Every structure is written in structure tokens, then in C-alpha cells.
């Protein structure tokens, strides 16, 4: 995320052994590498905190950031506007997880048509059984259109995808 590379370094899993060696013998020639490793970690955390804080406030996002996870976290933490913005951005970049989270949030918020649009996009572009099941539920319960609901069920079956047991149960219902 930060694009930093460590120079001469010790792997994190080696640190406890090097420290125990220091406790037993009083000194380890690799101990300065542990100090450098820990110093790099502290500096990296400070930079990461600053960048995340800026991103949460609407600033530039860290490179290679997991926008779907960040957006979902913001939705749960009361940052709805920025969370939705990040989920939409991630979904537009092709992240199906972001589309799922976005659609479910819109559904819970009573924004049914917006949620259905996300699900239609997921179903059309990715043949998402999740989206098709949500669209079938939407058709049956919100639109009161059992034919459209059955059409979505049939589409999923026609895709010939391997389906998890959960989706098979949802489709049968």
C-alpha cells in the first residue's frame, strides 16, 4: 500500500528468536536488524495512519488500497457518504465484493431500485448467483412479480455454474 521496500532486513518471524538469543547471550549481531525492522514498522504505521486519515476525509487514497473493505468499514462506522463513494469506485473498477456490499446496503436503506441496478449489473457482467437471487427476491417481494422472480431463478440454472448449497436452497425457495 505504501510502496516501501525494506533494505537489509530480518523476517518478522525471526525477531523472537533473535531477541531470545540476546537474552541468553547478552548480545546478538543481528539485534540491530531487529531495531531497524521495528523502526521501519513504526514509521510505516505513521505514514499509513496519515494516508488513511486523509482518505477517510475525502483525500487521495493509498495506492493498492482495498476500497471495498474500507468502504464497508466506513458504512458500519457512520461514514455513509464516503463509504458509498468508495464502494461505488471499487465496484466500477470491477470488484464484485464491493457490488455485493453496495447492493445490500442500498437494500437495507430502502433504496430498492438503486440496489436492483447494482444486482442487474452483477448478474449481467459476472453471472453472479448472489445478484440473481437478490433480484428474484426483489421481483417476488417488492415488485410482486412471481414470473420475473422465476425468470431470475431460471437464468441462474441456465448459466450452468457450480452453485453453493446456500444458493441452491435460496433458488428452491
ABEGO torsion letter per residue (X at the ends): XAGBBBBBBBBAAAAAAAAAAAAAAGBBAAAAAAAAAAAAAAAAAAAAAAAAAAAAAGBBBBBGBBAAAAAAAAAAAGBAAAAAAAAAAAAAAGBAAAAAAAAAAAAAAGBAAAAAAAAAAAAAAAGBAAAAAAAAAAAAAAAGBAAAAAAAAAAAAAAGBBBBAAAAAAAAX
